[in-house]
Amino acid sequence: MDPIAATALAYTAETVVEGAVGAYFVTKPTLPLKVHLEHVATGKNVERAHHSLNVIGTQAFVFGGRTSLDSSSALASNEVTVLNLNTTEQTTASVERVPCHTAEKEQGAPAARARHTSVSARNKMFIFGGEDGQGKPVDEQGRLWVYDPATTSWLFLDPPPDTKFPSPRAGHASTASDDGNVIFIHGGRDADGKLLDDTWAFPLDHGKWTRLSTAHEAARSSPSLAYAQNKLWRFGGVTTSGGENPQDVLQCLTLPQLEPFVQAGLEPQQEHETSGWESVSAGEGATTGQGEDSSSRPLYPANRSMTALHHISTGQGREYLLVALGEDEAREVTGARYLHDMWAYQLPAAMLSGAGVKDAIRENIPKVDSFKGQWAPVEITSVDIGDEERKGGSWTGRGAFASAMTGTRQFMIWGGIDEKGDVLGDGWIVKIATDILPGS
């Protein structure tokens, strides 16, 4: 027996099986997750698609995107729309609009755009890329735009001369390290319509782009990206072949240790070697659960693009990736283009964490599953809709929305497109139900 298992069994004998309560928490399943939905409306028009959303404190910041899907429609302006979430009116957020200086003026501000990315780090939002009103990627020579809510002002970070940087792109994905020190971007589509497979890192204290060298993978646009456990996790997207093995919708890229990575001041001209993207299998015989005889087989979410992907922590070292909504262009799952489901993937727990010890115990108890490395549909336990809302309030499928974490156990979505092709102007806060958390 390995040392971890031996320690776990000793822990079981000494502390857990002493009473029914301890045994209950060890055998209580860690999946499925259960969530509470809280609808958010504004009373003002904040319809957006292909935009970005950041949540800092009690404010949500909406930037860019389109206000309708008409080919003649202009992009949304380059002002920042602020949704104040700490309102006394139930589920109704007040709205502020922060005008921006045009890009031609001193200091400047990002031009209007869509299909860009924006991530939160150090209480600021960092915007990269996107497309203009003609659908062409904006060419800003690797620039990161930075918005500071404390001063309602913009600044930008340009890579030093004679250094490499990501090519102009739209429909890419972005995320930040847990400590907010490194910004990552991946994939997208370039000015020629070519799908991209590259991954870049921008350590904020170093101020240069570094390409992470990977084996050639299927290029994709509209994937989703999250950071967890010193890895980048990629879900879904649109590939050149129009799809991929549906059991390989989730991949991970193991990163170099970030602190030495930042301190070393790696030259951007040199690609930083990684082991490449690795597919995370859902298990032999896995199914999306849509066919017959699927109840006893491992489940996994159907492939999709423009979905939410977030790292969720429920305490004691228990961590998940949560996927929500998204677009199924092939309409292979339900016949609908926009999906309304949510899924949770249980990440491996650190061996010496509370969750890791409990997993080791579970793996040595007959008929008790640790659920490590497994998917499960998320269960909605309750829905909160404000009485004063004029419209909406129905949890339905949507794509081209934006999402952002609002805490370690909750995230927010805003806007998007519904099955009728309407651009939406409402949002939801998705909260892990803490009173009925699965066993840690």
VOPAGU-2260 file (C-alpha; in pm, 1 decimal, decimal comma):
REM VOPAGU-2260
SITE   aa  ch    i         X         Y         Z
SITE  MET   A    0       0,0       0,0       0,0
SITE  ASP   A    1     139,1     341,0     -91,4
SITE  PRO   A    2     214,0     592,9     187,4
SITE  ILE   A    3     -70,0     826,7      97,5
SITE  ALA   A    4    -326,7     548,0     107,5
SITE  ALA   A    5    -181,2     419,6     434,7
SITE  THR   A    6    -199,6     766,1     587,1
SITE  ALA   A    7    -555,1     804,6     463,3
SITE  LEU   A    8    -662,9     474,7     610,7
SITE  ALA   A    9    -496,6     560,1     940,0
SITE  TYR   A   10    -678,8     893,6     934,7
SITE  THR   A   11    -999,9     704,9     869,8
SITE  ALA   A   12    -948,0     470,5    1161,5
SITE  GLU   A   13    -853,0     743,8    1405,0
SITE  THR   A   14   -1083,2    1028,7    1313,6
SITE  VAL   A   15   -1346,0     952,1    1056,1
SITE  VAL   A   16   -1516,0     626,2    1135,8
SITE  GLU   A   17   -1533,9     711,5    1504,8
SITE  GLY   A   18   -1884,5     835,9    1445,6
SITE  ALA   A   19   -2166,5     849,5    1194,7
SITE  VAL   A   20   -2108,6    1218,6    1119,8
SITE  GLY   A   21   -1749,2    1167,0    1009,7
SITE  ALA   A   22   -1841,4     866,4     798,8
SITE  TYR   A   23   -2120,7    1067,1     635,7
SITE  PHE   A   24   -1889,0    1345,0     521,0
SITE  VAL   A   25   -1636,9    1097,2     380,7
SITE  THR   A   26   -1895,9     903,4     182,4
SITE  LYS   A   27   -2097,2    1207,4      73,3
SITE  PRO   A   28   -2040,2    1246,1    -304,9
SITE  THR   A   29   -1844,1    1545,1    -435,7
SITE  LEU   A   30   -2053,1    1560,2    -754,1
SITE  PRO   A   31   -2290,1    1686,6    -875,0
SITE  LEU   A   32   -2252,2    2052,3    -784,6
SITE  LYS   A   33   -2569,9    2243,0    -705,3
SITE  VAL   A   34   -2617,3    2610,1    -790,7
SITE  HIS   A   35   -2851,4    2898,4    -718,3
SITE  LEU   A   36   -2930,8    3138,6   -1004,3
SITE  GLU   A   37   -2989,1    3508,5    -945,7
SITE  HIS   A   38   -3120,1    3709,6   -1239,3
SITE  VAL   A   39   -2972,8    4057,1   -1295,4
SITE  ALA   A   40   -3148,5    4326,3   -1497,9
SITE  THR   A   41   -3083,3    4699,0   -1535,3
SITE  GLY   A   42   -3393,2    4883,1   -1649,7
SITE  LYS   A   43   -3171,0    5040,1   -1917,3
SITE  ASN   A   44   -3056,3    4912,0   -2253,2
SITE  VAL   A   45   -2730,4    4722,1   -2213,4
SITE  GLU   A   46   -2782,1    4469,1   -2492,7
SITE  ARG   A   47   -2447,0    4325,5   -2599,5
SITE  ALA   A   48   -2298,6    4032,9   -2788,7
SITE  HIS   A   49   -1931,6    3946,0   -2847,5
SITE  HIS   A   50   -1836,4    4186,7   -2566,3
SITE  SER   A   51   -1632,8    4149,7   -2247,0
SITE  LEU   A   52   -1723,3    4149,0   -1878,1
SITE  ASN   A   53   -1506,6    4204,4   -1571,8
SITE  VAL   A   54   -1617,4    4209,9   -1208,5
SITE  ILE   A   55   -1405,1    4405,5    -960,8
SITE  GLY   A   56   -1547,9    4448,9    -613,2
SITE  THR   A   57   -1920,9    4512,7    -639,4
SITE  GLN   A   58   -1906,3    4653,1    -992,1
SITE  ALA   A   59   -1932,4    4476,1   -1326,1
SITE  PHE   A   60   -1769,0    4641,3   -1628,4
SITE  VAL   A   61   -1906,6    4580,8   -1977,7
SITE  PHE   A   62   -1691,9    4686,2   -2272,8
SITE  GLY   A   63   -1725,9    4665,1   -2648,8
SITE  GLY   A   64   -1930,7    4418,4   -2848,4
SITE  ARG   A   65   -2227,7    4464,6   -3077,1
SITE  THR   A   66   -2574,0    4588,5   -2992,6
SITE  SER   A   67   -2747,0    4398,0   -3273,9
SITE  LEU   A   68   -2661,7    4141,6   -3539,0
SITE  ASP   A   69   -2765,8    4351,9   -3838,7
SITE  SER   A   70   -2482,7    4369,2   -4088,4
SITE  SER   A   71   -2523,6    4745,0   -4105,6
SITE  SER   A   72   -2511,4    4794,3   -3730,0
SITE  ALA   A   73   -2219,1    4975,1   -3570,2
SITE  LEU   A   74   -2018,6    4844,4   -3283,2
SITE  ALA   A   75   -2106,2    4950,8   -2932,9
SITE  SER   A   76   -1916,4    5265,2   -2836,8
SITE  ASN   A   77   -1584,2    5253,7   -2656,0
SITE  GLU   A   78   -1732,2    5377,9   -2329,9
SITE  VAL   A   79   -1724,9    5151,7   -2025,4
SITE  THR   A   80   -2066,5    5051,3   -1892,5
SITE  VAL   A   81   -2063,8    4994,5   -1516,4
SITE  LEU   A   82   -2324,4    4774,6   -1347,5
SITE  ASN   A   83   -2343,0    4840,3    -973,1
SITE  LEU   A   84   -2431,6    4508,0    -815,0
SITE  ASN   A   85   -2463,9    4615,9    -450,1
SITE  THR   A   86   -2804,5    4770,4    -506,1
SITE  THR   A   87   -3090,9    4759,3    -257,4
SITE  GLU   A   88   -3332,7    4685,4    -541,4
SITE  GLN   A   89   -3362,3    4309,3    -563,2
SITE  THR   A   90   -3167,0    4172,1    -861,6
SITE  THR   A   91   -3175,0    4510,1   -1038,9
SITE  ALA   A   92   -2837,7    4670,6   -1104,6
SITE  SER   A   93   -2795,2    5044,1   -1149,4
SITE  VAL   A   94   -2602,0    5152,6   -1457,0
SITE  GLU   A   95   -2329,8    5410,4   -1511,4
SITE  ARG   A   96   -2163,3    5490,1   -1841,2
SITE  VAL   A   97   -1802,1    5609,3   -1828,4
SITE  PRO   A   98   -1708,2    5802,1   -2144,8
SITE  CYS   A   99   -1365,5    5734,9   -2293,5
SITE  HIS   A  100   -1126,0    5970,9   -2462,8
SITE  THR   A  101   -1091,0    5882,8   -2827,4
SITE  ALA   A  102    -780,8    5692,1   -2927,3
SITE  GLU   A  103    -641,5    5999,5   -3100,6
SITE  LYS   A  104    -626,3    6208,5   -2783,2
SITE  GLU   A  105    -347,8    6216,0   -2529,9
SITE  GLN   A  106    -325,3    5895,4   -2324,5
SITE  GLY   A  107    -583,7    5745,6   -2556,4
SITE  ALA   A  108    -838,3    5471,6   -2508,4
SITE  PRO   A  109    -912,7    5154,2   -2701,0
SITE  ALA   A  110   -1121,0    5195,9   -3012,3
SITE  ALA   A  111   -1460,6    5027,7   -3029,4
SITE  ARG   A  112   -1429,0    4655,5   -3095,5
SITE  ALA   A  113   -1588,7    4313,0   -3060,1
SITE  ARG   A  114   -1463,7    3956,1   -3011,2
SITE  HIS   A  115   -1180,2    4084,0   -2791,7
SITE  THR   A  116   -1082,5    3950,5   -2450,1
SITE  SER   A  117   -1058,1    4119,3   -2113,0
SITE  VAL   A  118    -930,4    3970,4   -1787,7
SITE  SER   A  119    -913,3    4106,1   -1433,1
SITE  ALA   A  120    -580,0    4131,9   -1252,7
SITE  ARG   A  121    -451,7    4362,9    -979,8
SITE  ASN   A  122    -794,9    4531,7    -958,0
SITE  LYS   A  123    -770,8    4641,1   -1320,5
SITE  MET   A  124    -897,4    4504,2   -1651,6
SITE  PHE   A  125    -664,1    4408,7   -1936,0
SITE  ILE   A  126    -799,0    4409,9   -2292,8
SITE  PHE   A  127    -634,3    4247,2   -2592,2
SITE  GLY   A  128    -723,7    4220,1   -2959,5
SITE  GLY   A  129   -1067,3    4208,0   -3116,4
SITE  GLU   A  130   -1217,6    4311,1   -3448,4
SITE  ASP   A  131   -1334,7    4642,6   -3589,6
SITE  GLY   A  132   -1667,1    4727,5   -3751,4
SITE  GLN   A  133   -1561,8    4557,9   -4075,1
SITE  GLY   A  134   -1477,3    4233,7   -3897,2
SITE  LYS   A  135   -1099,4    4274,9   -3932,5
SITE  PRO   A  136    -870,1    4221,9   -3632,6
SITE  VAL   A  137    -739,2    4549,7   -3492,3
SITE  ASP   A  138    -362,4    4574,6   -3537,6
SITE  GLU   A  139    -209,1    4725,6   -3224,5
SITE  GLN   A  140     133,8    4558,8   -3232,6
SITE  GLY   A  141      84,2    4350,1   -2920,0
SITE  ARG   A  142     -65,8    4626,2   -2705,1
SITE  LEU   A  143    -252,6    4552,4   -2383,2
SITE  TRP   A  144    -509,5    4814,3   -2283,7
SITE  VAL   A  145    -547,9    4863,6   -1908,4
SITE  TYR   A  146    -853,7    5019,3   -1743,5
SITE  ASP   A  147    -831,4    5133,9   -1380,7
SITE  PRO   A  148   -1177,5    5160,1   -1218,8
SITE  ALA   A  149   -1035,1    5362,7    -928,4
SITE  THR   A  150    -940,7    5649,2   -1161,3
SITE  THR   A  151   -1175,1    5567,2   -1454,4
SITE  SER   A  152    -874,8    5606,8   -1681,6
SITE  TRP   A  153    -697,2    5405,9   -1950,1
SITE  LEU   A  154    -331,6    5333,3   -2006,6
SITE  PHE   A  155    -159,5    5083,9   -2234,1
SITE  LEU   A  156     130,4    4841,7   -2219,7
SITE  ASP   A  157     327,9    4811,3   -2541,8
SITE  PRO   A  158     593,9    4543,6   -2587,0
SITE  PRO   A  159     950,2    4681,5   -2610,6
SITE  PRO   A  160    1094,0    4745,7   -2957,6
SITE  ASP   A  161    1238,7    4447,7   -3143,4
SITE  THR   A  162    1050,5    4192,3   -2937,1
SITE  LYS   A  163     793,6    3944,0   -3057,6
SITE  PHE   A  164     424,0    3966,6   -2977,9
SITE  PRO   A  165      98,1    3792,9   -3073,5
SITE  SER   A  166     -35,8    3862,5   -3420,4
SITE  PRO   A  167    -360,5    4063,6   -3450,3
SITE  ARG   A  168    -657,5    3839,1   -3379,4
SITE  ALA   A  169   -1020,3    3813,0   -3276,7
SITE  GLY   A  170   -1220,7    3531,1   -3125,8
SITE  HIS   A  171    -930,4    3423,0   -2906,3
SITE  ALA   A  172    -936,2    3329,1   -2537,3
SITE  SER   A  173    -761,8    3483,9   -2239,4
SITE  THR   A  174    -712,2    3430,4   -1866,8
SITE  ALA   A  175    -479,3    3533,6   -1583,7
SITE  SER   A  176    -279,2    3343,7   -1324,5
SITE  ASP   A  177    -430,6    3316,2    -977,6
SITE  ASP   A  178    -194,0    3580,4    -839,6
SITE  GLY   A  179    -271,5    3819,9   -1125,4
SITE  ASN   A  180      92,3    3841,1   -1234,1
SITE  VAL   A  181      64,3    3683,8   -1579,6
SITE  ILE   A  182    -185,0    3734,4   -1863,5
SITE  PHE   A  183    -232,9    3449,7   -2114,1
SITE  ILE   A  184    -394,6    3448,9   -2459,1
SITE  HIS   A  185    -461,2    3157,5   -2692,5
SITE  GLY   A  186    -596,4    3085,7   -3039,1
SITE  GLY   A  187    -839,8    3297,2   -3238,0
SITE  ARG   A  188    -857,0    3401,6   -3602,0
SITE  ASP   A  189    -615,7    3631,9   -3787,2
SITE  ALA   A  190    -674,6    3897,4   -4054,6
SITE  ASP   A  191    -672,8    3634,7   -4332,4
SITE  GLY   A  192    -931,9    3422,3   -4155,8
SITE  LYS   A  193    -672,3    3164,9   -4054,2
SITE  LEU   A  194    -734,9    2985,5   -3726,1
SITE  LEU   A  195    -449,2    3016,1   -3476,8
SITE  ASP   A  196    -297,7    2760,5   -3239,0
SITE  ASP   A  197     -43,1    2970,8   -3048,7
SITE  THR   A  198     -32,3    3051,1   -2676,7
SITE  TRP   A  199     134,4    3360,6   -2529,0
SITE  ALA   A  200     216,4    3481,9   -2178,0
SITE  PHE   A  201     263,2    3843,4   -2065,1
SITE  PRO   A  202     421,3    3868,7   -1715,5
SITE  LEU   A  203     309,2    4212,1   -1597,8
SITE  ASP   A  204     626,3    4279,2   -1398,3
SITE  HIS   A  205     841,5    4186,0   -1696,6
SITE  GLY   A  206     643,1    4367,8   -1966,6
SITE  LYS   A  207     722,7    4139,0   -2260,3
SITE  TRP   A  208     530,9    3875,3   -2449,1
SITE  THR   A  209     666,4    3521,0   -2444,3
SITE  ARG   A  210     533,2    3249,1   -2670,6
SITE  LEU   A  211     480,9    2915,6   -2501,8
SITE  SER   A  212     617,0    2651,3   -2736,8
SITE  THR   A  213     373,7    2365,7   -2788,8
SITE  ALA   A  214     331,5    2080,2   -3028,9
SITE  HIS   A  215     116,2    2173,5   -3325,6
SITE  GLU   A  216    -244,5    2133,1   -3225,4
SITE  ALA   A  217    -573,5    2183,5   -3402,6
SITE  ALA   A  218    -610,4    2558,4   -3439,8
SITE  ARG   A  219    -935,1    2701,6   -3312,5
SITE  SER   A  220   -1138,2    3013,7   -3260,3
SITE  SER   A  221   -1385,1    3089,4   -2981,8
SITE  PRO   A  222   -1233,9    2846,3   -2729,0
SITE  SER   A  223   -1253,1    2905,4   -2354,6
SITE  LEU   A  224    -952,3    2927,9   -2125,1
SITE  ALA   A  225    -905,4    2902,4   -1747,4
SITE  TYR   A  226    -607,3    2887,6   -1512,5
SITE  ALA   A  227    -592,3    2632,7   -1230,1
SITE  GLN   A  228    -322,1    2428,1   -1056,4
SITE  ASN   A  229     -42,7    2586,3   -1264,1
SITE  LYS   A  230    -209,6    2472,7   -1584,7
SITE  LEU   A  231    -405,7    2634,7   -1862,7
SITE  TRP   A  232    -731,3    2451,4   -1927,8
SITE  ARG   A  233    -890,4    2483,0   -2272,1
SITE  PHE   A  234   -1245,1    2385,0   -2355,5
SITE  GLY   A  235   -1420,4    2360,8   -2691,2
SITE  GLY   A  236   -1394,3    2603,5   -2978,6
SITE  VAL   A  237   -1433,0    2589,0   -3355,1
SITE  THR   A  238   -1166,9    2397,0   -3547,4
SITE  THR   A  239   -1076,9    2385,9   -3916,0
SITE  SER   A  240   -1224,1    2038,9   -3945,2
SITE  GLY   A  241   -1554,0    2157,4   -3803,1
SITE  GLY   A  242   -1516,0    1955,9   -3487,4
SITE  GLU   A  243   -1300,2    1716,1   -3293,0
SITE  ASN   A  244   -1324,2    1397,3   -3091,1
SITE  PRO   A  245   -1607,0    1492,6   -2852,8
SITE  GLN   A  246   -1437,0    1312,3   -2565,4
SITE  ASP   A  247   -1141,1    1549,3   -2604,0
SITE  VAL   A  248   -1328,7    1875,4   -2549,0
SITE  LEU   A  249   -1102,9    1951,3   -2249,8
SITE  GLN   A  250    -724,3    1989,4   -2273,3
SITE  CYS   A  251    -461,3    2117,2   -2033,4
SITE  LEU   A  252    -120,1    2278,9   -2078,8
SITE  THR   A  253     122,8    2244,3   -1788,7
SITE  LEU   A  254     307,7    2572,1   -1736,0
SITE  PRO   A  255     657,4    2640,9   -1607,9
SITE  GLN   A  256     667,0    2755,6   -1246,8
SITE  LEU   A  257     541,5    3110,6   -1279,1
SITE  GLU   A  258     760,9    3282,3   -1019,9
SITE  PRO   A  259    1094,6    3168,7   -1170,9
SITE  PHE   A  260     938,2    3228,5   -1511,2
SITE  VAL   A  261     874,5    3594,7   -1428,5
SITE  GLN   A  262    1200,7    3652,7   -1243,5
SITE  ALA   A  263    1413,2    3495,7   -1515,9
SITE  GLY   A  264    1313,3    3763,5   -1765,7
SITE  LEU   A  265    1287,8    3517,1   -2052,1
SITE  GLU   A  266    1362,9    3668,8   -2387,9
SITE  PRO   A  267    1046,3    3676,9   -2599,1
SITE  GLN   A  268    1254,4    3576,3   -2901,4
SITE  GLN   A  269    1291,9    3233,9   -2741,8
SITE  GLU   A  270     989,2    3010,9   -2710,9
SITE  HIS   A  271     949,4    2871,2   -2363,3
SITE  GLU   A  272     924,8    2494,1   -2384,4
SITE  THR   A  273     619,2    2318,3   -2245,0
SITE  SER   A  274     495,5    1962,1   -2273,6
SITE  GLY   A  275     216,2    2066,6   -2508,8
SITE  TRP   A  276    -159,9    2040,5   -2477,6
SITE  GLU   A  277    -280,0    1711,9   -2333,2
SITE  SER   A  278    -631,3    1579,2   -2388,9
SITE  VAL   A  279    -831,3    1499,2   -2077,9
SITE  SER   A  280   -1037,0    1189,7   -2151,3
SITE  ALA   A  281   -1386,1    1157,7   -2011,8
SITE  GLY   A  282   -1334,9     782,2   -1973,9
SITE  GLU   A  283   -1395,0     473,8   -2183,0
SITE  GLY   A  284   -1746,0     458,2   -2325,3
SITE  ALA   A  285   -1826,1     813,9   -2219,3
SITE  THR   A  286   -2133,8     980,6   -2364,7
SITE  THR   A  287   -2304,6    1317,8   -2363,5
SITE  GLY   A  288   -2604,2    1143,1   -2208,6
SITE  GLN   A  289   -2831,2    1215,8   -2503,7
SITE  GLY   A  290   -2851,3     859,3   -2636,2
SITE  GLU   A  291   -2999,2     538,0   -2504,7
SITE  ASP   A  292   -2840,4     334,2   -2225,1
SITE  SER   A  293   -2632,5     630,7   -2110,8
SITE  SER   A  294   -2729,2     635,4   -1743,4
SITE  SER   A  295   -2454,7     394,3   -1636,4
SITE  ARG   A  296   -2180,8     539,4   -1857,2
SITE  PRO   A  297   -1943,9     829,9   -1781,0
SITE  LEU   A  298   -2085,9    1163,0   -1892,9
SITE  TYR   A  299   -1918,0    1467,2   -2044,0
SITE  PRO   A  300   -2042,3    1797,7   -2191,3
SITE  ALA   A  301   -2094,7    1825,0   -2564,4
SITE  ASN   A  302   -1838,2    2022,9   -2760,7
SITE  ARG   A  303   -1931,8    2388,7   -2804,6
SITE  SER   A  304   -1784,0    2732,0   -2862,1
SITE  MET   A  305   -1816,5    3064,2   -2679,1
SITE  THR   A  306   -1889,2    2892,8   -2349,0
SITE  ALA   A  307   -1810,2    3003,3   -1994,7
SITE  LEU   A  308   -1520,5    2816,2   -1831,6
SITE  HIS   A  309   -1434,4    2900,8   -1471,4
SITE  HIS   A  310   -1219,7    2763,4   -1191,1
SITE  ILE   A  311   -1432,6    2706,5    -880,4
SITE  SER   A  312   -1301,0    2638,9    -529,6
SITE  THR   A  313   -1534,6    2515,5    -256,3
SITE  GLY   A  314   -1280,9    2491,7      26,1
SITE  GLN   A  315   -1042,6    2238,1     182,9
SITE  GLY   A  316    -859,4    2203,5    -147,6
SITE  ARG   A  317   -1164,8    2095,7    -347,8
SITE  GLU   A  318   -1157,5    2248,7    -697,7
SITE  TYR   A  319   -1367,4    2222,3   -1011,9
SITE  LEU   A  320   -1387,7    2356,0   -1365,4
SITE  LEU   A  321   -1738,1    2474,0   -1446,9
SITE  VAL   A  322   -1871,2    2500,0   -1804,0
SITE  ALA   A  323   -2191,3    2691,2   -1879,5
SITE  LEU   A  324   -2400,4    2760,2   -2189,8
SITE  GLY   A  325   -2239,8    2810,6   -2532,4
SITE  GLU   A  326   -2300,4    2756,1   -2902,8
SITE  ASP   A  327   -2341,3    2419,8   -3075,0
SITE  GLU   A  328   -2314,5    2515,7   -3441,9
SITE  ALA   A  329   -2375,4    2158,9   -3556,8
SITE  ARG   A  330   -2689,8    2135,8   -3339,2
SITE  GLU   A  331   -2586,7    1779,8   -3259,7
SITE  VAL   A  332   -2692,5    1768,3   -2895,5
SITE  THR   A  333   -3047,4    1898,6   -2861,1
SITE  GLY   A  334   -3119,3    2040,9   -3205,8
SITE  ALA   A  335   -3084,3    2390,0   -3060,2
SITE  ARG   A  336   -2796,7    2617,1   -3154,6
SITE  TYR   A  337   -2753,1    2767,8   -2808,6
SITE  LEU   A  338   -2711,3    2535,8   -2511,2
SITE  HIS   A  339   -2846,3    2602,0   -2160,7
SITE  ASP   A  340   -2668,4    2329,2   -1964,6
SITE  MET   A  341   -2390,2    2355,6   -1704,0
SITE  TRP   A  342   -2124,5    2098,0   -1620,6
SITE  ALA   A  343   -1860,8    2056,2   -1349,4
SITE  TYR   A  344   -1529,0    1873,2   -1385,4
SITE  GLN   A  345   -1362,5    1770,4   -1058,9
SITE  LEU   A  346    -992,8    1855,8   -1057,3
SITE  PRO   A  347    -745,6    1632,8    -871,7
SITE  ALA   A  348    -694,5    1755,3    -515,4
SITE  ALA   A  349    -350,2    1812,1    -366,1
SITE  MET   A  350    -254,0    1498,7    -173,1
SITE  LEU   A  351    -202,3    1671,8     161,6
SITE  SER   A  352    -511,0    1893,5     142,3
SITE  GLY   A  353    -827,8    1804,3     328,0
SITE  ALA   A  354    -993,1    1710,9      -0,9
SITE  GLY   A  355    -691,2    1504,7    -108,1
SITE  VAL   A  356    -688,6    1301,7     213,1
SITE  LYS   A  357   -1061,6    1237,8     184,2
SITE  ASP   A  358   -1018,8    1126,1    -178,2
SITE  ALA   A  359    -750,7     878,4     -71,8
SITE  ILE   A  360    -990,4     745,6     190,4
SITE  ARG   A  361   -1277,3     717,7     -57,8
SITE  GLU   A  362   -1062,6     527,4    -305,9
SITE  ASN   A  363   -1004,0     260,5     -40,1
SITE  ILE   A  364   -1368,2     221,1      61,4
SITE  PRO   A  365   -1575,9     -21,8    -148,9
SITE  LYS   A  366   -1847,8     137,4    -363,1
SITE  VAL   A  367   -1739,7     491,8    -271,2
SITE  ASP   A  368   -1619,3     709,7    -560,3
SITE  SER   A  369   -1383,2    1005,6    -525,6
SITE  PHE   A  370   -1513,0    1147,3    -860,2
SITE  LYS   A  371   -1161,6    1272,5    -938,8
SITE  GLY   A  372   -1131,3    1355,4   -1309,0
SITE  GLN   A  373   -1502,9    1311,4   -1377,1
SITE  TRP   A  374   -1774,1    1530,6   -1528,0
SITE  ALA   A  375   -2128,1    1571,4   -1398,3
SITE  PRO   A  376   -2418,6    1800,0   -1495,9
SITE  VAL   A  377   -2473,7    2088,0   -1253,8
SITE  GLU   A  378   -2809,7    2087,4   -1077,4
SITE  ILE   A  379   -3007,0    2412,2   -1044,4
SITE  THR   A  380   -3172,6    2421,4    -702,2
SITE  SER   A  381   -3339,1    2764,7    -709,0
SITE  VAL   A  382   -3389,3    3067,9    -930,6
SITE  ASP   A  383   -3426,9    3423,9    -799,3
SITE  ILE   A  384   -3610,6    3668,7   -1027,4
SITE  GLY   A  385   -3686,1    4023,5    -915,4
SITE  ASP   A  386   -4048,9    4137,2    -897,8
SITE  GLU   A  387   -3969,7    4474,1   -1055,3
SITE  GLU   A  388   -3817,7    4340,0   -1375,7
SITE  ARG   A  389   -3980,3    4437,2   -1700,6
SITE  LYS   A  390   -3877,5    4130,5   -1899,8
SITE  GLY   A  391   -3664,1    3822,2   -1903,9
SITE  GLY   A  392   -3585,2    3606,8   -1609,2
SITE  SER   A  393   -3575,9    3273,9   -1788,2
SITE  TRP   A  394   -3260,1    3061,3   -1784,7
SITE  THR   A  395   -3229,2    2968,3   -2151,3
SITE  GLY   A  396   -2953,7    2886,8   -2394,8
SITE  ARG   A  397   -2733,0    3168,8   -2515,6
SITE  GLY   A  398   -2406,0    3224,5   -2697,8
SITE  ALA   A  399   -2171,6    3518,8   -2761,9
SITE  PHE   A  400   -2216,2    3626,5   -2398,3
SITE  ALA   A  401   -1944,2    3734,6   -2155,6
SITE  SER   A  402   -1870,1    3594,8   -1811,6
SITE  ALA   A  403   -1646,6    3672,8   -1515,0
SITE  MET   A  404   -1580,2    3537,2   -1167,9
SITE  THR   A  405   -1735,1    3732,1    -879,5
SITE  GLY   A  406   -1579,7    3517,1    -604,9
SITE  THR   A  407   -1426,5    3174,5    -557,6
SITE  ARG   A  408   -1771,2    3012,6    -562,1
SITE  GLN   A  409   -1968,3    3223,3    -807,0
SITE  PHE   A  410   -1954,7    3388,7   -1147,7
SITE  MET   A  411   -2163,7    3625,3   -1357,5
SITE  ILE   A  412   -2272,4    3620,6   -1720,6
SITE  TRP   A  413   -2405,0    3913,0   -1921,6
SITE  GLY   A  414   -2570,1    3958,3   -2259,9
SITE  GLY   A  415   -2533,2    3725,8   -2556,1
SITE  ILE   A  416   -2760,2    3591,1   -2828,3
SITE  ASP   A  417   -3063,3    3368,5   -2776,8
SITE  GLU   A  418   -3218,8    3106,3   -3002,1
SITE  LYS   A  419   -3437,2    3369,3   -3171,6
SITE  GLY   A  420   -3128,3    3568,1   -3269,7
SITE  ASP   A  421   -3201,5    3851,2   -3027,8
SITE  VAL   A  422   -2915,5    4030,4   -2853,5
SITE  LEU   A  423   -2977,3    4010,4   -2479,5
SITE  GLY   A  424   -2943,5    4282,8   -2216,5
SITE  ASP   A  425   -2967,7    4085,0   -1895,0
SITE  GLY   A  426   -2744,5    3861,7   -1688,8
SITE  TRP   A  427   -2721,8    3596,7   -1423,0
SITE  ILE   A  428   -2510,5    3536,9   -1115,9
SITE  VAL   A  429   -2441,9    3166,2   -1069,2
SITE  LYS   A  430   -2369,2    3076,7    -706,1
SITE  ILE   A  431   -2255,4    2740,9    -573,9
SITE  ALA   A  432   -2515,7    2644,9    -314,2
SITE  THR   A  433   -2300,8    2657,5       0,6
SITE  ASP   A  434   -2572,9    2513,3     224,5
SITE  ILE   A  435   -2580,8    2193,0      20,1
SITE  LEU   A  436   -2220,7    2162,9     -94,2
SITE  PRO   A  437   -2118,2    1811,1    -188,4
SITE  GLY   A  438   -1873,8    1635,6      40,0
SITE  SER   A  439   -1536,0    1804,5      37,6
